[in-house]
């Protein structure tokens, strides 16, 4: 269980709006709470408002309307220097002419510590991120992942109430991203930090977050745990954005309490109704929750249009009378060949109904 650092503070947005110029709404009337000691990710496509929201926490942008609180303190009109937050930027923003130790020490010099305390705290920060022997190097002598860890150490040594990350892994390759995101999550949990983290990478958000705030068109589409958002998306946008989903038009032909029966190309399937009435709806189905079986089995008549081997699984494009679907299967020993006739069915759990837009 994540412990809560004594300095970690909650963040609250109450009906916050940010408008640029006369009519460009970057953030539209959002209300949000980030619990102290938790890691919350702001996730969404470019232009959705996530980075503007982060910058308003930092004090780098001022809210046009509404209230922002860090802990119980109203910081809405306070400058960045008075907010007790630290930010790790996408570009790392390290000083190229300073050593690693000097970079990490930089902010401490303005915090009232003497030279010995500054050095001790900076060394402790480097030790925390696994770079205690790198203090004498220049940033140019480090890998991208090591530079990112220096930026994290520089932010951590200031012991902020809230630590902010703006697309921190976007400059790293896929394998290194996985490693560094695990390190960030481990540090956050070990130290009990409040972290607000911005990314457009769904897998990254699922891997590091206590909660995810999905944003769309300057507003919040849904807030929930990674599992909540993946398994119970509120609408088609969230279903498609959080992991890949097939969005299939279906008809709810019957409801019985909390259960709905849907018709899909002559195939019927029962699943939770989620409060939807009879009539048209959308079915969101993860590729792994589509079941391929021999023609004549439970499901719609279908044909394999494309089969791709990607190492640990097969990826299939499957054609039916109601559309084309993307399915995956872990059986790489006996792959289905293009042109094979199959039955396309639904797993017992996983498919979820969402309203038609």
Number of C-alpha atoms within 10 A of each C-alpha: 6 15 14 19 18 12 17 24 27 20 22 21 21 15 15 21 22 24 15 10 7 6 8 9 17 20 27 18 18 17 16 15 13 23 19 23 25 24 25 25 29 25 27 27 15 13 14 20 23 30 22 19 26 20 17 21 28 24 21 15 17 22 21 16 15 15 17 27 18 22 18 11 13 13 20 22 14 14 13 18 11 11 20 16 24 24 25 23 17 16 15 19 12 21 15 12 11 15 19 32 25 22 23 30 25 17 16 22 15 10 10 9 12 11 11 9 14 23 18 11 20 28 22 17 25 25 15 16 20 15 19 16 12 19 19 12 14 19 22 14 13 14 11 18 17 17 21 26 23 28 25 27 28 28 23 28 21 21 16 20 23 29 26 26 22 21 17 24 24 14 15 15 11 10 8 14 18 15 11 19 17 15 16 18 17 14 16 23 20 14 16 21 28 28 33 24 25 25 22 18 17 18 13 18 24 20 13 21 21 21 23 28 25 26 23 20 17 21 20 22 16 17 19 17 15 22 13 14 23 21 18 19 23 19 20 19 17 22 25 17 19 22 15 16 24 21 22 17 17 19 19 22 14 16 18 10 9 11 15 22 18 26 16 19 16 11 14 18 16 16 17 17 21 15 14 17 14 15 11 16 20 21 24 26 26 24 20 17 20 22 18 26 15 14 16 12 13 18 23 22 20 25 24 23 17 16 18 16 14 9 8 10 15 19 21 24 16 24 20 17 12 14 11 16 21 18 23 20 19 14 11 15 8 8 16 21 14 15 14 14 20 24 20 26 21 21 14 12 11 18 22 21 30 23 15 13 8
